[in-house]
């Protein structure tokens, strides 16, 4: 039984090394805050580019109005 486990580790040494390395790099980048920075940048993109301005002179711009920014709320109830 132990021999099979050791053989498995020897045959998949590169695979396991890459997996553990990727996990360590991802944990380090999360600890440093790289993913928080990227998430904030995507929030900025979504609010300023996709949604468009809500006030100001660009709020009445016809190019933003023609995009079709209507919002539909749907409620699903089990009752």
N, CA, C and O atoms as a CHARMM CRD file, in Angstrom:
* protein
*
  316
    1    1 UNK  N      0.83100  -1.19100   0.00000 PROA 1      0.00000
    2    1 UNK  CA     0.00000   0.00000   0.00000 PROA 1      0.00000
    3    1 UNK  C      0.87100   1.24900   0.00000 PROA 1      0.00000
    4    1 UNK  O      0.65300   2.15200  -0.80800 PROA 1      0.00000
    5    2 UNK  N      1.84200   1.31300   0.88200 PROA 2      0.00000
    6    2 UNK  CA     2.71900   2.48700   0.94700 PROA 2      0.00000
    7    2 UNK  C      3.55800   2.58000  -0.31800 PROA 2      0.00000
    8    2 UNK  O      3.87400   3.67400  -0.78500 PROA 2      0.00000
    9    3 UNK  N      3.91500   1.42600  -0.86900 PROA 3      0.00000
   10    3 UNK  CA     4.68800   1.42700  -2.10500 PROA 3      0.00000
   11    3 UNK  C      3.92300   2.05600  -3.25900 PROA 3      0.00000
   12    3 UNK  O      4.51100   2.74300  -4.09400 PROA 3      0.00000
   13    4 UNK  N      2.61100   1.82600  -3.31100 PROA 4      0.00000
   14    4 UNK  CA     1.78600   2.43400  -4.35500 PROA 4      0.00000
   15    4 UNK  C      1.72700   3.95000  -4.19700 PROA 4      0.00000
   16    4 UNK  O      1.75800   4.68900  -5.18200 PROA 4      0.00000
   17    5 UNK  N      1.64400   4.40300  -2.95300 PROA 5      0.00000
   18    5 UNK  CA     1.59900   5.84700  -2.69500 PROA 5      0.00000
   19    5 UNK  C      2.91800   6.49700  -3.09100 PROA 5      0.00000
   20    5 UNK  O      2.92600   7.55100  -3.72500 PROA 5      0.00000
   21    6 UNK  N      4.03000   5.87400  -2.72000 PROA 6      0.00000
   22    6 UNK  CA     5.34700   6.41400  -3.07600 PROA 6      0.00000
   23    6 UNK  C      5.52500   6.41400  -4.59300 PROA 6      0.00000
   24    6 UNK  O      6.06300   7.37000  -5.15200 PROA 6      0.00000
   25    7 UNK  N      5.08200   5.36400  -5.25200 PROA 7      0.00000
   26    7 UNK  CA     5.17200   5.29700  -6.71100 PROA 7      0.00000
   27    7 UNK  C      4.31800   6.38900  -7.35100 PROA 7      0.00000
   28    7 UNK  O      4.72400   7.00000  -8.34000 PROA 7      0.00000
   29    8 UNK  N      3.12800   6.63300  -6.78200 PROA 8      0.00000
   30    8 UNK  CA     2.26400   7.69600  -7.29400 PROA 8      0.00000
   31    8 UNK  C      2.95600   9.04600  -7.19800 PROA 8      0.00000
   32    8 UNK  O      2.93100   9.82600  -8.15000 PROA 8      0.00000
   33    9 UNK  N      3.58600   9.33200  -6.03400 PROA 9      0.00000
   34    9 UNK  CA     4.27200  10.60700  -5.85900 PROA 9      0.00000
   35    9 UNK  C      5.45500  10.73800  -6.80700 PROA 9      0.00000
   36    9 UNK  O      5.71400  11.82600  -7.32300 PROA 9      0.00000
   37   10 UNK  N      6.17100   9.65300  -7.04300 PROA 10     0.00000
   38   10 UNK  CA     7.31400   9.70600  -7.95500 PROA 10     0.00000
   39   10 UNK  C      6.87000   9.90800  -9.40300 PROA 10     0.00000
   40   10 UNK  O      7.53500  10.61700 -10.15800 PROA 10     0.00000
   41   11 UNK  N      5.77100   9.30400  -9.79100 PROA 11     0.00000
   42   11 UNK  CA     5.32200   9.45500 -11.17700 PROA 11     0.00000
   43   11 UNK  C      4.65600  10.80400 -11.43200 PROA 11     0.00000
   44   11 UNK  O      4.64800  11.28500 -12.56500 PROA 11     0.00000
   45   12 UNK  N      4.10500  11.40800 -10.40500 PROA 12     0.00000
   46   12 UNK  CA     3.41000  12.69200 -10.55500 PROA 12     0.00000
   47   12 UNK  C      4.13200  13.81500  -9.81700 PROA 12     0.00000
   48   12 UNK  O      3.48500  14.74600  -9.33700 PROA 12     0.00000
   49   13 UNK  N      5.42700  13.75000  -9.72000 PROA 13     0.00000
   50   13 UNK  CA     6.19500  14.74400  -8.97000 PROA 13     0.00000
   51   13 UNK  C      6.07400  16.13000  -9.59900 PROA 13     0.00000
   52   13 UNK  O      5.89200  17.11600  -8.88500 PROA 13     0.00000
   53   14 UNK  N      6.17200  16.21800 -10.91000 PROA 14     0.00000
   54   14 UNK  CA     6.07400  17.51400 -11.58500 PROA 14     0.00000
   55   14 UNK  C      4.66500  18.08100 -11.44700 PROA 14     0.00000
   56   14 UNK  O      4.50400  19.27400 -11.18900 PROA 14     0.00000
   57   15 UNK  N      3.65900  17.25400 -11.61500 PROA 15     0.00000
   58   15 UNK  CA     2.27100  17.71000 -11.49300 PROA 15     0.00000
   59   15 UNK  C      1.99000  18.26100 -10.10000 PROA 15     0.00000
   60   15 UNK  O      1.41800  19.34100  -9.95200 PROA 15     0.00000
   61   16 UNK  N      2.39200  17.52100  -9.10000 PROA 16     0.00000
   62   16 UNK  CA     2.16000  17.96300  -7.72300 PROA 16     0.00000
   63   16 UNK  C      2.96100  19.22100  -7.40600 PROA 16     0.00000
   64   16 UNK  O      2.47900  20.10600  -6.69900 PROA 16     0.00000
   65   17 UNK  N      4.17600  19.30000  -7.92600 PROA 17     0.00000
   66   17 UNK  CA     4.99900  20.48900  -7.70200 PROA 17     0.00000
   67   17 UNK  C      4.38100  21.73400  -8.31400 PROA 17     0.00000
   68   17 UNK  O      4.35800  22.79200  -7.68600 PROA 17     0.00000
   69   18 UNK  N      3.87800  21.61400  -9.53900 PROA 18     0.00000
   70   18 UNK  CA     3.22300  22.75400 -10.17600 PROA 18     0.00000
   71   18 UNK  C      1.94600  23.15500  -9.44600 PROA 18     0.00000
   72   18 UNK  O      1.65700  24.34400  -9.30500 PROA 18     0.00000
   73   19 UNK  N      1.18600  22.17600  -8.98600 PROA 19     0.00000
   74   19 UNK  CA    -0.05100  22.47300  -8.26800 PROA 19     0.00000
   75   19 UNK  C      0.23500  23.18000  -6.95200 PROA 19     0.00000
   76   19 UNK  O     -0.39500  24.19000  -6.63800 PROA 19     0.00000
   77   20 UNK  N      1.17400  22.66000  -6.18700 PROA 20     0.00000
   78   20 UNK  CA     1.51900  23.27400  -4.89800 PROA 20     0.00000
   79   20 UNK  C      2.12500  24.65500  -5.11800 PROA 20     0.00000
   80   20 UNK  O      1.84500  25.58200  -4.35800 PROA 20     0.00000
   81   21 UNK  N      2.95300  24.80000  -6.15100 PROA 21     0.00000
   82   21 UNK  CA     3.53100  26.10500  -6.46800 PROA 21     0.00000
   83   21 UNK  C      2.46900  27.12300  -6.83800 PROA 21     0.00000
   84   21 UNK  O      2.53300  28.27200  -6.40000 PROA 21     0.00000
   85   22 UNK  N      1.48500  26.71400  -7.64500 PROA 22     0.00000
   86   22 UNK  CA     0.40500  27.62300  -8.02800 PROA 22     0.00000
   87   22 UNK  C     -0.43400  28.02600  -6.82100 PROA 22     0.00000
   88   22 UNK  O     -0.85800  29.17700  -6.71000 PROA 22     0.00000
   89   23 UNK  N     -0.67400  27.07700  -5.91700 PROA 23     0.00000
   90   23 UNK  CA    -1.43500  27.39400  -4.70400 PROA 23     0.00000
   91   23 UNK  C     -0.67400  28.38900  -3.84100 PROA 23     0.00000
   92   23 UNK  O     -1.26800  29.33000  -3.31600 PROA 23     0.00000
   93   24 UNK  N      0.62500  28.19800  -3.68900 PROA 24     0.00000
   94   24 UNK  CA     1.43900  29.10500  -2.86900 PROA 24     0.00000
   95   24 UNK  C      1.48800  30.49200  -3.49500 PROA 24     0.00000
   96   24 UNK  O      1.36400  31.49200  -2.78800 PROA 24     0.00000
   97   25 UNK  N      1.66900  30.56800  -4.82000 PROA 25     0.00000
   98   25 UNK  CA     1.71300  31.87100  -5.48800 PROA 25     0.00000
   99   25 UNK  C      0.37300  32.58700  -5.37000 PROA 25     0.00000
  100   25 UNK  O      0.34000  33.79600  -5.13700 PROA 25     0.00000
  101   26 UNK  N     -0.73100  31.86100  -5.52800 PROA 26     0.00000
  102   26 UNK  CA    -2.05500  32.46100  -5.41200 PROA 26     0.00000
  103   26 UNK  C     -2.31100  32.96500  -3.99500 PROA 26     0.00000
  104   26 UNK  O     -2.86100  34.05200  -3.81400 PROA 26     0.00000
  105   27 UNK  N     -1.91800  32.18600  -2.99200 PROA 27     0.00000
  106   27 UNK  CA    -2.07900  32.62300  -1.59700 PROA 27     0.00000
  107   27 UNK  C     -1.23900  33.86200  -1.31600 PROA 27     0.00000
  108   27 UNK  O     -1.69100  34.77200  -0.62100 PROA 27     0.00000
  109   28 UNK  N     -0.02100  33.90600  -1.84900 PROA 28     0.00000
  110   28 UNK  CA     0.84400  35.07000  -1.64500 PROA 28     0.00000
  111   28 UNK  C      0.25200  36.31000  -2.30800 PROA 28     0.00000
  112   28 UNK  O      0.23500  37.38300  -1.70500 PROA 28     0.00000
  113   29 UNK  N     -0.23300  36.17500  -3.54200 PROA 29     0.00000
  114   29 UNK  CA    -0.82400  37.32100  -4.23000 PROA 29     0.00000
  115   29 UNK  C     -2.08200  37.80800  -3.51900 PROA 29     0.00000
  116   29 UNK  O     -2.34300  39.01000  -3.47800 PROA 29     0.00000
  117   30 UNK  N     -2.86000  36.89000  -2.96100 PROA 30     0.00000
  118   30 UNK  CA    -4.03800  37.28700  -2.18600 PROA 30     0.00000
  119   30 UNK  C     -3.61900  38.00100  -0.90600 PROA 30     0.00000
  120   30 UNK  O     -4.25600  38.97500  -0.50400 PROA 30     0.00000
  121   31 UNK  N     -2.56500  37.53000  -0.27000 PROA 31     0.00000
  122   31 UNK  CA    -2.08000  38.13700   0.97200 PROA 31     0.00000
  123   31 UNK  C     -1.54900  39.54300   0.70600 PROA 31     0.00000
  124   31 UNK  O     -1.74600  40.44400   1.52100 PROA 31     0.00000
  125   32 UNK  N     -0.88500  39.73500  -0.41900 PROA 32     0.00000
  126   32 UNK  CA    -0.33800  41.04800  -0.76800 PROA 32     0.00000
  127   32 UNK  C     -1.45500  42.01800  -1.13200 PROA 32     0.00000
  128   32 UNK  O     -1.32100  43.21800  -0.89300 PROA 32     0.00000
  129   33 UNK  N     -2.54300  41.53400  -1.69800 PROA 33     0.00000
  130   33 UNK  CA    -3.67100  42.38200  -2.04800 PROA 33     0.00000
  131   33 UNK  C     -3.81800  42.64300  -3.53400 PROA 33     0.00000
  132   33 UNK  O     -4.51000  43.58100  -3.93000 PROA 33     0.00000
  133   34 UNK  N     -3.18500  41.84100  -4.35500 PROA 34     0.00000
  134   34 UNK  CA    -3.26900  42.03000  -5.80400 PROA 34     0.00000
  135   34 UNK  C     -4.69600  41.82900  -6.29400 PROA 34     0.00000
  136   34 UNK  O     -5.16500  42.57500  -7.15200 PROA 34     0.00000
  137   35 UNK  N     -5.38200  40.84200  -5.76400 PROA 35     0.00000
  138   35 UNK  CA    -6.73600  40.56000  -6.23000 PROA 35     0.00000
  139   35 UNK  C     -7.71700  41.63700  -5.78400 PROA 35     0.00000
  140   35 UNK  O     -8.68500  41.91100  -6.49200 PROA 35     0.00000
  141   36 UNK  N     -7.49000  42.25300  -4.62400 PROA 36     0.00000
  142   36 UNK  CA    -8.33200  43.36300  -4.19100 PROA 36     0.00000
  143   36 UNK  C     -8.19100  44.53600  -5.14900 PROA 36     0.00000
  144   36 UNK  O     -9.18100  45.17500  -5.50400 PROA 36     0.00000
  145   37 UNK  N     -6.96900  44.81800  -5.56600 PROA 37     0.00000
  146   37 UNK  CA    -6.70600  45.89000  -6.51800 PROA 37     0.00000
  147   37 UNK  C     -7.42800  45.62900  -7.83800 PROA 37     0.00000
  148   37 UNK  O     -8.05300  46.53100  -8.39500 PROA 37     0.00000
  149   38 UNK  N     -7.34200  44.40300  -8.33400 PROA 38     0.00000
  150   38 UNK  CA    -8.01900  44.06500  -9.58900 PROA 38     0.00000
  151   38 UNK  C     -9.53800  44.14900  -9.45700 PROA 38     0.00000
  152   38 UNK  O    -10.21900  44.58000 -10.38700 PROA 38     0.00000
  153   39 UNK  N    -10.06800  43.73900  -8.31000 PROA 39     0.00000
  154   39 UNK  CA   -11.51100  43.80500  -8.10700 PROA 39     0.00000
  155   39 UNK  C    -11.99400  45.24800  -8.07700 PROA 39     0.00000
  156   39 UNK  O    -13.04400  45.56400  -8.63700 PROA 39     0.00000
  157   40 UNK  N    -11.23100  46.12700  -7.42400 PROA 40     0.00000
  158   40 UNK  CA   -11.61300  47.53400  -7.39700 PROA 40     0.00000
  159   40 UNK  C    -11.55000  48.15200  -8.78600 PROA 40     0.00000
  160   40 UNK  O    -12.38700  48.98700  -9.12900 PROA 40     0.00000
  161   41 UNK  N    -10.57900  47.75500  -9.58200 PROA 41     0.00000
  162   41 UNK  CA   -10.48600  48.26200 -10.95300 PROA 41     0.00000
  163   41 UNK  C    -11.67700  47.79700 -11.79700 PROA 41     0.00000
  164   41 UNK  O    -12.18000  48.55400 -12.62800 PROA 41     0.00000
  165   42 UNK  N    -12.12900  46.55800 -11.58800 PROA 42     0.00000
  166   42 UNK  CA   -13.29000  46.09800 -12.35200 PROA 42     0.00000
  167   42 UNK  C    -14.56900  46.79300 -11.88400 PROA 42     0.00000
  168   42 UNK  O    -15.47100  47.02100 -12.69000 PROA 42     0.00000
  169   43 UNK  N    -14.66400  47.13700 -10.57800 PROA 43     0.00000
  170   43 UNK  CA   -15.80000  47.93200 -10.11200 PROA 43     0.00000
  171   43 UNK  C    -15.81400  49.28400 -10.81100 PROA 43     0.00000
  172   43 UNK  O    -16.85500  49.72500 -11.29600 PROA 43     0.00000
  173   44 UNK  N    -14.65500  49.94300 -10.86300 PROA 44     0.00000
  174   44 UNK  CA   -14.57200  51.23400 -11.54400 PROA 44     0.00000
  175   44 UNK  C    -14.98800  51.10700 -13.00300 PROA 44     0.00000
  176   44 UNK  O    -15.72900  51.94700 -13.51500 PROA 44     0.00000
  177   45 UNK  N    -14.51900  50.07000 -13.66600 PROA 45     0.00000
  178   45 UNK  CA   -14.88000  49.86900 -15.07500 PROA 45     0.00000
  179   45 UNK  C    -16.38300  49.67700 -15.23300 PROA 45     0.00000
  180   45 UNK  O    -17.00000  50.25200 -16.13000 PROA 45     0.00000
  181   46 UNK  N    -16.96400  48.86700 -14.36000 PROA 46     0.00000
  182   46 UNK  CA   -18.39200  48.58600 -14.48700 PROA 46     0.00000
  183   46 UNK  C    -19.24300  49.82000 -14.21400 PROA 46     0.00000
  184   46 UNK  O    -20.24600  50.04100 -14.89200 PROA 46     0.00000
  185   47 UNK  N    -18.85000  50.63000 -13.22200 PROA 47     0.00000
  186   47 UNK  CA   -19.66400  51.78800 -12.88700 PROA 47     0.00000
  187   47 UNK  C    -19.48000  52.93900 -13.87100 PROA 47     0.00000
  188   47 UNK  O    -20.43800  53.65500 -14.16300 PROA 47     0.00000
  189   48 UNK  N    -18.27900  53.12800 -14.38100 PROA 48     0.00000
  190   48 UNK  CA   -18.03000  54.29400 -15.22300 PROA 48     0.00000
  191   48 UNK  C    -18.17900  54.00800 -16.70700 PROA 48     0.00000
  192   48 UNK  O    -18.55200  54.90500 -17.46400 PROA 48     0.00000
  193   49 UNK  N    -17.90600  52.80900 -17.14000 PROA 49     0.00000
  194   49 UNK  CA   -17.95700  52.51700 -18.56700 PROA 49     0.00000
  195   49 UNK  C    -19.24800  51.81400 -18.95000 PROA 49     0.00000
  196   49 UNK  O    -19.90800  52.21100 -19.90900 PROA 49     0.00000
  197   50 UNK  N    -19.60800  50.79600 -18.22600 PROA 50     0.00000
  198   50 UNK  CA   -20.77900  50.00700 -18.60000 PROA 50     0.00000
  199   50 UNK  C    -22.06700  50.73000 -18.23900 PROA 50     0.00000
  200   50 UNK  O    -22.96900  50.84400 -19.06900 PROA 50     0.00000
  201   51 UNK  N    -22.16100  51.22200 -17.00200 PROA 51     0.00000
  202   51 UNK  CA   -23.39200  51.87000 -16.56200 PROA 51     0.00000
  203   51 UNK  C    -23.51500  53.27000 -17.13800 PROA 51     0.00000
  204   51 UNK  O    -24.59300  53.66700 -17.58100 PROA 51     0.00000
  205   52 UNK  N    -22.43200  54.01500 -17.13500 PROA 52     0.00000
  206   52 UNK  CA   -22.47500  55.39700 -17.59300 PROA 52     0.00000
  207   52 UNK  C    -22.78400  56.33000 -16.43600 PROA 52     0.00000
  208   52 UNK  O    -23.12200  55.87300 -15.34500 PROA 52     0.00000
  209   53 UNK  N    -22.67200  57.61900 -16.66000 PROA 53     0.00000
  210   53 UNK  CA   -22.90000  58.58200 -15.57900 PROA 53     0.00000
  211   53 UNK  C    -24.38500  58.72700 -15.24400 PROA 53     0.00000
  212   53 UNK  O    -25.25500  58.59200 -16.10500 PROA 53     0.00000
  213   54 UNK  N    -24.64000  59.00300 -13.98100 PROA 54     0.00000
  214   54 UNK  CA   -26.01500  59.21700 -13.53600 PROA 54     0.00000
  215   54 UNK  C    -26.36400  60.69500 -13.46800 PROA 54     0.00000
  216   54 UNK  O    -27.53100  61.05900 -13.61000 PROA 54     0.00000
  217   55 UNK  N    -25.37000  61.55600 -13.25300 PROA 55     0.00000
  218   55 UNK  CA   -25.59100  62.99100 -13.16700 PROA 55     0.00000
  219   55 UNK  C    -24.57600  63.69700 -14.04600 PROA 55     0.00000
  220   55 UNK  O    -23.63100  63.09100 -14.55000 PROA 55     0.00000
  221   56 UNK  N    -24.79400  64.98600 -14.21500 PROA 56     0.00000
  222   56 UNK  CA   -23.85900  65.78300 -15.00000 PROA 56     0.00000
  223   56 UNK  C    -24.29200  65.88500 -16.45200 PROA 56     0.00000
  224   56 UNK  O    -25.33200  65.35600 -16.84400 PROA 56     0.00000
  225   57 UNK  N    -23.48700  66.56600 -17.23400 PROA 57     0.00000
  226   57 UNK  CA   -23.84400  66.82700 -18.62700 PROA 57     0.00000
  227   57 UNK  C    -23.81300  65.56300 -19.48100 PROA 57     0.00000
  228   57 UNK  O    -24.50000  65.49900 -20.50000 PROA 57     0.00000
  229   58 UNK  N    -23.03300  64.56000 -19.09000 PROA 58     0.00000
  230   58 UNK  CA   -22.97800  63.32500 -19.87700 PROA 58     0.00000
  231   58 UNK  C    -24.14600  62.39400 -19.57400 PROA 58     0.00000
  232   58 UNK  O    -24.35500  61.41300 -20.28900 PROA 58     0.00000
  233   59 UNK  N    -24.91000  62.68900 -18.52100 PROA 59     0.00000
  234   59 UNK  CA   -26.04200  61.82700 -18.18600 PROA 59     0.00000
  235   59 UNK  C    -27.12700  61.90100 -19.25100 PROA 59     0.00000
  236   59 UNK  O    -27.87500  60.94200 -19.44200 PROA 59     0.00000
  237   60 UNK  N    -27.22000  63.03600 -19.94900 PROA 60     0.00000
  238   60 UNK  CA   -28.22200  63.17400 -21.00300 PROA 60     0.00000
  239   60 UNK  C    -27.62600  62.95000 -22.38700 PROA 60     0.00000
  240   60 UNK  O    -28.26300  63.26500 -23.39200 PROA 60     0.00000
  241   61 UNK  N    -26.41900  62.41300 -22.45000 PROA 61     0.00000
  242   61 UNK  CA   -25.75900  62.13300 -23.72200 PROA 61     0.00000
  243   61 UNK  C    -26.51600  61.02500 -24.45100 PROA 61     0.00000
  244   61 UNK  O    -26.84500  59.99900 -23.85400 PROA 61     0.00000
  245   62 UNK  N    -26.78800  61.22700 -25.72000 PROA 62     0.00000
  246   62 UNK  CA   -27.60700  60.26900 -26.46000 PROA 62     0.00000
  247   62 UNK  C    -26.89200  58.94200 -26.68900 PROA 62     0.00000
  248   62 UNK  O    -27.55800  57.92000 -26.85600 PROA 62     0.00000
  249   63 UNK  N    -25.56400  58.92100 -26.70400 PROA 63     0.00000
  250   63 UNK  CA   -24.86700  57.65200 -26.92700 PROA 63     0.00000
  251   63 UNK  C    -25.04300  56.71800 -25.74800 PROA 63     0.00000
  252   63 UNK  O    -25.08800  55.50000 -25.92400 PROA 63     0.00000
  253   64 UNK  N    -25.14300  57.26700 -24.55200 PROA 64     0.00000
  254   64 UNK  CA   -25.34700  56.43600 -23.36600 PROA 64     0.00000
  255   64 UNK  C    -26.80900  56.00800 -23.27100 PROA 64     0.00000
  256   64 UNK  O    -27.09800  54.88500 -22.85900 PROA 64     0.00000
  257   65 UNK  N    -27.72700  56.88800 -23.64800 PROA 65     0.00000
  258   65 UNK  CA   -29.14600  56.54800 -23.59200 PROA 65     0.00000
  259   65 UNK  C    -29.47000  55.44800 -24.60100 PROA 65     0.00000
  260   65 UNK  O    -30.30900  54.59000 -24.32500 PROA 65     0.00000
  261   66 UNK  N    -28.82800  55.45900 -25.74800 PROA 66     0.00000
  262   66 UNK  CA   -29.10500  54.46600 -26.78800 PROA 66     0.00000
  263   66 UNK  C    -28.56300  53.08200 -26.46000 PROA 66     0.00000
  264   66 UNK  O    -28.87600  52.12300 -27.16600 PROA 66     0.00000
  265   67 UNK  N    -27.77700  52.95400 -25.43400 PROA 67     0.00000
  266   67 UNK  CA   -27.23500  51.64200 -25.07300 PROA 67     0.00000
  267   67 UNK  C    -28.30500  50.71800 -24.51000 PROA 67     0.00000
  268   67 UNK  O    -28.13200  49.49900 -24.52000 PROA 67     0.00000
  269   68 UNK  N    -29.38100  51.26100 -24.03200 PROA 68     0.00000
  270   68 UNK  CA   -30.42000  50.42100 -23.44100 PROA 68     0.00000
  271   68 UNK  C    -30.04600  49.99900 -22.03000 PROA 68     0.00000
  272   68 UNK  O    -29.76500  48.82900 -21.77400 PROA 68     0.00000
  273   69 UNK  N    -30.04400  50.95000 -21.13000 PROA 69     0.00000
  274   69 UNK  CA   -29.62300  50.67400 -19.75900 PROA 69     0.00000
  275   69 UNK  C    -30.81400  50.39500 -18.84700 PROA 69     0.00000
  276   69 UNK  O    -30.75900  50.67600 -17.65000 PROA 69     0.00000
  277   70 UNK  N    -31.87300  49.85400 -19.39800 PROA 70     0.00000
  278   70 UNK  CA   -33.03700  49.52100 -18.57900 PROA 70     0.00000
  279   70 UNK  C    -32.69300  48.37200 -17.63900 PROA 70     0.00000
  280   70 UNK  O    -31.92800  47.46900 -17.98000 PROA 70     0.00000
  281   71 UNK  N    -33.27600  48.43000 -16.45100 PROA 71     0.00000
  282   71 UNK  CA   -33.04400  47.40000 -15.44400 PROA 71     0.00000
  283   71 UNK  C    -34.36700  46.69200 -15.17600 PROA 71     0.00000
  284   71 UNK  O    -35.40500  47.33200 -15.01000 PROA 71     0.00000
  285   72 UNK  N    -34.31600  45.38600 -15.13600 PROA 72     0.00000
  286   72 UNK  CA   -35.50400  44.58400 -14.85200 PROA 72     0.00000
  287   72 UNK  C    -35.24300  43.79000 -13.57900 PROA 72     0.00000
  288   72 UNK  O    -34.22900  43.10300 -13.46300 PROA 72     0.00000
  289   73 UNK  N    -36.16300  43.88800 -12.62800 PROA 73     0.00000
  290   73 UNK  CA   -36.06000  43.13300 -11.38900 PROA 73     0.00000
  291   73 UNK  C    -37.05000  41.97500 -11.44600 PROA 73     0.00000
  292   73 UNK  O    -38.23100  42.17000 -11.73100 PROA 73     0.00000
  293   74 UNK  N    -36.56700  40.79400 -11.17800 PROA 74     0.00000
  294   74 UNK  CA   -37.40600  39.60100 -11.21000 PROA 74     0.00000
  295   74 UNK  C    -37.34300  38.94600  -9.84200 PROA 74     0.00000
  296   74 UNK  O    -36.25900  38.73000  -9.29900 PROA 74     0.00000
  297   75 UNK  N    -38.49500  38.63200  -9.28800 PROA 75     0.00000
  298   75 UNK  CA   -38.54500  37.95200  -8.00000 PROA 75     0.00000
  299   75 UNK  C    -39.08900  36.54500  -8.22100 PROA 75     0.00000
  300   75 UNK  O    -40.15400  36.36300  -8.81100 PROA 75     0.00000
  301   76 UNK  N    -38.35500  35.57100  -7.74700 PROA 76     0.00000
  302   76 UNK  CA   -38.77100  34.17900  -7.86100 PROA 76     0.00000
  303   76 UNK  C    -39.11000  33.69700  -6.46000 PROA 76     0.00000
  304   76 UNK  O    -38.28500  33.76600  -5.54900 PROA 76     0.00000
  305   77 UNK  N    -40.32600  33.21300  -6.30300 PROA 77     0.00000
  306   77 UNK  CA   -40.78900  32.78100  -4.99200 PROA 77     0.00000
  307   77 UNK  C    -41.25900  31.33600  -5.09400 PROA 77     0.00000
  308   77 UNK  O    -41.88300  30.94600  -6.08100 PROA 77     0.00000
  309   78 UNK  N    -40.95900  30.55100  -4.07600 PROA 78     0.00000
  310   78 UNK  CA   -41.33300  29.14100  -4.07300 PROA 78     0.00000
  311   78 UNK  C    -42.78000  28.90800  -3.65300 PROA 78     0.00000
  312   78 UNK  O    -43.29500  27.80200  -3.81800 PROA 78     0.00000
  313   79 UNK  N    -43.42000  29.89100  -3.13100 PROA 79     0.00000
  314   79 UNK  CA   -44.78600  29.71700  -2.62900 PROA 79     0.00000
  315   79 UNK  C    -45.79700  29.69800  -3.73200 PROA 79     0.00000
  316   79 UNK  O    -46.99200  29.55900  -3.47200 PROA 79     0.00000
